[in-house]
Amino acid sequence: MIIVCSTCGIGKPATIEYFPIKASKRGLSKVCLECRKVTKDKYRKENRVHILAYKKKYREEHKESIAEEKHREWIDCDKREHKIKICNAWRTNNKELIAVKAKINHTINKERIKEVRQEYGRNNKYKINRFAHERRARKKNLAHTLTEKQWDNIKRNFDNKCAYCGEEKNLAQEHFYPLSLGGEYTKENIICACQTCNSSKGNRLFKDWYNKQNFYSKSREVKLLGYLNYKNNVQQLTLM
């Protein structure tokens, strides 16, 4: 059956070119899909601010129901994989558009982005440090398996004090055997050290640096080497 569109006046196949509407006598709209799309696009363009405000208000008033619906869709493996596939395909085909939008967003919201990053940095210091350590280890093809739980155990073992000087300061993850010489980012090579000791030691070996410091302590040296299972300057990894 051919139906003439009330907007463009062109006759088109009913089953293909017209939107189904139960309320109408024919069960189809009077306007073809193409004209319907043009009208909707025009309306969205002319009422963009109003539409965005309405959507924002709706999201704020229905946060819980929206979150629940998203969660139900996400735990559905088929829907999740389908969404991921669509998103990845879109990103692949729109790299330039994404880059332009990101640049515009950064220019418009520069101060806000800076504030968000600073706040995230203050609340997620461990994550940021771990990412930096893992990135450097990957570049050198070194193991990078240290976990947050293992890091907490390391600090607890040294009473939340610097393993070198024994001071209670902000602790950093220190490569006992330097990264530049092949030191891995693992629980067998990471200890807790204050920033002063970390910077002072740099890329030097422990045996060439520690006994020359004014805070040198034989008891701390024994404890540190014992914790890392070092004997005669050789780490007994088979005992770890």
C-alpha angles and dihedrals in degrees: 000000000000120000125192112230112237091218107042097020094226122134113236137172109278098217095051109030104039133074115236114245118179094200094062122085093240093040089238136092122257092230123070121239093253094054090042090055092049091051093048092047090050091049092048091050094048094044101035096126093048093047093049091048091050092049092048091050091047092051091050093049095045103037095132097047092046091049091049092050092049090048092051091050092047096052088050099091095205094051092043094052090045092052093046091049092051093046093048092048091049093049091049092052096042105043094129093048091049091050092050093048092047091051092049092046091050091050094048097041100031096131094043092049089049091052092048092050092048092049091048089049092053093049098040106039093139094052092049093047092046091051091051092048093047092048092053091046092050091052089057093041091242129147113269108182104132111134131200091250091053090049090052089051091051092053091045091052090058094042091250090294133119108278090218108042100015094231123145100237138128104300127224130194105260124196103226089198104040120257090225089061095047102279111164128225095240138115088260092063108027122088133168117260136163117252092252094057092040091055094041094053093046111157095339124118117254094240092053095047115029103062090053094060122101090230093055112147124185092203092053090047091053092047093048096047090044092052091052092041096240118165121177089351091304123111114231096218093169089067095053 
